[in-house]
Structures are given as C-alpha cells and as structure tokens.
Amino acid sequence: MSQKSVSELAVSSPWPAETLGSAVLPLQEDNQTEWLEKSAAIQQDRHEKIRQKTAALFAAATDQRFEDGMESEFSNELVALVEEHGDAAVQAIAHLIISEIVSAEVAAEALRWFGRMDHMPTHNARLWLLERSLFCSSAQVRDGAALGLAAMDDPHAIAYLKQAIQREKHPALREDLKQVLTQLETTEQCR
C-alpha cells in the first residue's frame, strides 16, 4: 500500500495542514492506530491553546469599559478568535460563560457580539450559547443573551425565550425578553 506525504494530502484535505502534522501520513492499516493517536494529541493541543487564548482575552477585558453597539479591543479580538478557530473557540467561550468563570459584564458583552457576528460556520454554536445563557444566574448575562438573540434574529430561540420569560424574576428584563420574542415571532411569520 502506498503512503502520501502531508503536502500531497493537504491539497485535498478539509483540515488545515498543521492539523495533519509534519510526518508522512501512513495509510497502512497497521499504522492507523498510531496515526489516530497522534492526530488526537495534536487536536487536543490545539484546543488547549484556544482555551488559553480565550481565557487570556476574557481576563484582559475585565478592565475595559464597554458601550452598547460600539466596537472595542475585546469585541474585535473576540470576533477574530471565532473567525479563526470556529466552533472550538465558541466552545471555549461557552465554558467560561456558562461556568460563570468570567465577570458578568464581559460575558454579556461577548454574548451581544455573538449575536452581531456574521459568521455562518459558527451560527448554530453561537445560537446554542445565546439560548443557554438565558438561564445564567446573572441578570446582566441574561440581558446580553437576549440582545444577542435579537441581533441574530433566529426564530429557533422562540421556545427558549418563552421558558426564560416564565422564569425571569426581574420585571424590566422580562419585558425585554418579551420584545425579543415578539421580534422573533414576526421573523418566523415572514419566512
């Protein structure tokens, strides 16, 4: 059985060349397990680097001031991180927000920008995080999630918004959630 070099495989591979490693990729069955183990280790290392980069981004943002609708160093780096690393970046961010490891202010800002982003490859992952964040303990985070969902304008969130409205204890936030629900129901009727 023949072996192909990484450069030959990189041309036809859906994965970035660095994911394939620098060695010759064995295609023989007896070497498959070894290759899979190396590939998994490379992938794990990549995810760890993304988690570290994400944690550093959120830690640095703690001292920043955010204004609604205005770009910031944090929002620009957040968008760039997601565009570069896709769902892996969204997963790392989700861990920080859902586990409530980061400040509510930074989490809310990230969620607002998740709704504004125009990045289809991560749409479903970002939508999932926005929907899930409607149930965080911080009202500020829930508000950021609602604003993100309003910007994303995806009717998939309707059922989650209905649940969040029933559970919401803050009257002003409950009204905001109802407005987003009305918007998404209108969007759904237009489709």
SULHU-V845019 format. One record per residue. SS is DSSP state (helix for helix, strand for strand, loop for the rest). OMEGA is omega in degrees with one decimal (none if undefined). D_CENTER is the distance of its C-alpha to the mean C-alpha in Angstrom with 2 decimals. Layout:
BEGIN
ss->SS omega->OMEGA d_center->D_CENTER
ss->SS omega->OMEGA d_center->D_CENTER
END
This chain:
BEGIN
ss->loop omega->-176.5 d_center->41.07
ss->loop omega->175.6 d_center->39.69
ss->loop omega->177.7 d_center->36.88
ss->strand omega->177.2 d_center->34.64
ss->loop omega->179.0 d_center->33.43
ss->helix omega->-178.7 d_center->29.81
ss->helix omega->177.3 d_center->30.59
ss->helix omega->-179.5 d_center->31.98
ss->helix omega->-177.5 d_center->29.01
ss->helix omega->-179.4 d_center->26.43
ss->helix omega->-175.9 d_center->27.95
ss->helix omega->-175.8 d_center->27.26
ss->loop omega->174.6 d_center->24.17
ss->loop omega->-178.0 d_center->20.72
ss->loop omega->176.2 d_center->19.38
ss->loop omega->-176.9 d_center->19.72
ss->helix omega->-178.4 d_center->23.17
ss->helix omega->177.3 d_center->22.08
ss->helix omega->-177.1 d_center->20.56
ss->helix omega->-179.3 d_center->24.07
ss->loop omega->-175.5 d_center->25.80
ss->loop omega->-178.4 d_center->29.07
ss->loop omega->174.1 d_center->31.54
ss->loop omega->-178.4 d_center->33.13
ss->strand omega->-178.8 d_center->31.15
ss->loop omega->177.6 d_center->33.68
ss->loop omega->179.4 d_center->33.91
ss->loop omega->-174.6 d_center->36.70
ss->helix omega->-177.3 d_center->36.08
ss->helix omega->178.8 d_center->37.42
ss->helix omega->-175.9 d_center->34.88
ss->helix omega->-179.4 d_center->31.87
ss->helix omega->179.1 d_center->31.11
ss->helix omega->-179.9 d_center->31.29
ss->helix omega->179.5 d_center->29.02
ss->helix omega->178.0 d_center->26.41
ss->helix omega->178.1 d_center->26.60
ss->helix omega->179.8 d_center->26.21
ss->helix omega->178.4 d_center->23.28
ss->helix omega->178.8 d_center->21.53
ss->helix omega->178.0 d_center->22.42
ss->helix omega->-179.8 d_center->21.06
ss->helix omega->179.1 d_center->17.69
ss->helix omega->178.3 d_center->17.70
ss->helix omega->178.3 d_center->18.68
ss->helix omega->179.8 d_center->15.92
ss->helix omega->178.1 d_center->13.24
ss->helix omega->177.8 d_center->15.34
ss->helix omega->177.9 d_center->15.49
ss->helix omega->178.0 d_center->11.75
ss->helix omega->179.1 d_center->11.79
ss->helix omega->179.5 d_center->14.83
ss->helix omega->179.3 d_center->13.64
ss->helix omega->179.3 d_center->10.67
ss->helix omega->179.1 d_center->13.32
ss->helix omega->178.5 d_center->15.77
ss->helix omega->-178.9 d_center->13.78
ss->helix omega->178.0 d_center->13.35
ss->helix omega->179.9 d_center->16.97
ss->helix omega->-177.1 d_center->18.32
ss->helix omega->-178.1 d_center->16.92
ss->loop omega->-177.9 d_center->18.98
ss->loop omega->-178.1 d_center->22.03
ss->loop omega->173.5 d_center->20.76
ss->loop omega->-178.4 d_center->21.87
ss->loop omega->174.4 d_center->19.69
ss->loop omega->-178.3 d_center->21.31
ss->loop omega->175.5 d_center->19.96
ss->loop omega->-178.4 d_center->19.14
ss->loop omega->176.0 d_center->19.99
ss->loop omega->176.9 d_center->18.04
ss->loop omega->175.4 d_center->18.10
ss->helix omega->179.7 d_center->17.79
ss->helix omega->-176.8 d_center->14.63
ss->helix omega->178.4 d_center->13.02
ss->helix omega->179.4 d_center->14.35
ss->helix omega->177.7 d_center->13.11
ss->helix omega->179.7 d_center->9.52
ss->helix omega->179.8 d_center->9.69
ss->helix omega->179.1 d_center->11.67
ss->helix omega->-179.5 d_center->9.47
ss->helix omega->179.5 d_center->6.63
ss->helix omega->-179.4 d_center->9.80
ss->helix omega->-171.5 d_center->11.51
ss->helix omega->173.1 d_center->9.50
ss->loop omega->-175.8 d_center->7.25
ss->helix omega->178.6 d_center->5.78
ss->helix omega->177.2 d_center->7.38
ss->helix omega->178.6 d_center->5.64
ss->helix omega->178.9 d_center->2.17
ss->helix omega->179.5 d_center->5.47
ss->helix omega->178.6 d_center->7.31
ss->helix omega->178.7 d_center->5.90
ss->helix omega->179.1 d_center->6.28
ss->helix omega->-178.7 d_center->9.59
ss->helix omega->-176.7 d_center->10.68
ss->helix omega->-176.2 d_center->10.30
ss->helix omega->177.7 d_center->11.63
ss->loop omega->179.3 d_center->14.23
ss->loop omega->179.5 d_center->15.14
ss->loop omega->-176.7 d_center->15.61
ss->loop omega->-179.6 d_center->14.93
ss->loop omega->180.0 d_center->17.03
ss->helix omega->-179.1 d_center->16.53
ss->helix omega->-179.9 d_center->17.07
ss->helix omega->178.3 d_center->14.31
ss->helix omega->-179.5 d_center->11.80
ss->helix omega->178.0 d_center->13.23
ss->helix omega->178.8 d_center->13.06
ss->helix omega->-178.8 d_center->9.35
ss->helix omega->176.7 d_center->9.07
ss->helix omega->-179.4 d_center->11.86
ss->helix omega->176.0 d_center->10.40
ss->helix omega->178.3 d_center->7.25
ss->helix omega->-177.6 d_center->10.28
ss->helix omega->-175.2 d_center->12.31
ss->loop omega->174.8 d_center->10.40
ss->loop omega->-176.9 d_center->12.36
ss->loop omega->-174.6 d_center->10.41
ss->helix omega->-179.1 d_center->11.49
ss->helix omega->-179.3 d_center->10.32
ss->helix omega->-176.3 d_center->6.65
ss->helix omega->-176.4 d_center->8.32
ss->helix omega->179.4 d_center->8.78
ss->helix omega->178.4 d_center->5.56
ss->helix omega->177.8 d_center->4.61
ss->helix omega->179.1 d_center->8.29
ss->helix omega->-179.6 d_center->8.50
ss->helix omega->177.6 d_center->6.78
ss->helix omega->179.0 d_center->9.06
ss->helix omega->-178.9 d_center->11.85
ss->helix omega->-176.7 d_center->11.75
ss->helix omega->174.0 d_center->11.82
ss->loop omega->-175.2 d_center->15.01
ss->loop omega->175.7 d_center->16.72
ss->loop omega->-176.9 d_center->16.05
ss->loop omega->-177.9 d_center->19.40
ss->loop omega->176.5 d_center->19.02
ss->helix omega->179.3 d_center->20.17
ss->helix omega->178.0 d_center->18.51
ss->helix omega->178.5 d_center->15.01
ss->helix omega->177.4 d_center->16.09
ss->helix omega->177.0 d_center->17.38
ss->helix omega->178.2 d_center->14.22
ss->helix omega->179.6 d_center->12.50
ss->helix omega->178.8 d_center->15.63
ss->helix omega->176.5 d_center->15.64
ss->helix omega->178.8 d_center->12.11
ss->helix omega->177.5 d_center->13.39
ss->helix omega->179.8 d_center->16.61
ss->helix omega->-179.0 d_center->15.21
ss->helix omega->174.9 d_center->13.25
ss->loop omega->179.8 d_center->16.55
ss->loop omega->-178.2 d_center->15.69
ss->helix omega->177.4 d_center->18.51
ss->helix omega->-175.7 d_center->16.64
ss->helix omega->-175.2 d_center->15.83
ss->helix omega->-178.3 d_center->19.61
ss->helix omega->179.8 d_center->20.39
ss->helix omega->177.6 d_center->17.79
ss->helix omega->178.5 d_center->19.18
ss->helix omega->177.2 d_center->22.67
ss->helix omega->-178.0 d_center->22.06
ss->helix omega->178.4 d_center->20.57
ss->helix omega->-180.0 d_center->23.62
ss->helix omega->-176.0 d_center->25.97
ss->helix omega->-172.8 d_center->24.60
ss->loop omega->-178.7 d_center->24.18
ss->loop omega->-179.4 d_center->27.00
ss->loop omega->-176.5 d_center->26.69
ss->helix omega->-178.1 d_center->28.69
ss->helix omega->178.5 d_center->27.16
ss->helix omega->177.1 d_center->23.57
ss->helix omega->178.0 d_center->24.90
ss->helix omega->177.0 d_center->26.40
ss->helix omega->178.5 d_center->23.22
ss->helix omega->178.3 d_center->21.46
ss->helix omega->177.9 d_center->24.53
ss->helix omega->178.2 d_center->24.29
ss->helix omega->177.7 d_center->20.73
ss->helix omega->179.0 d_center->22.06
ss->helix omega->178.0 d_center->25.04
ss->helix omega->-176.8 d_center->23.03
ss->helix omega->176.3 d_center->20.97
ss->helix omega->175.8 d_center->24.24
ss->helix omega->177.9 d_center->25.86
ss->helix omega->-178.6 d_center->23.17
ss->helix omega->179.5 d_center->23.68
ss->helix omega->-178.0 d_center->27.45
ss->helix omega->-176.8 d_center->27.21
ss->loop omega->none d_center->25.57
END
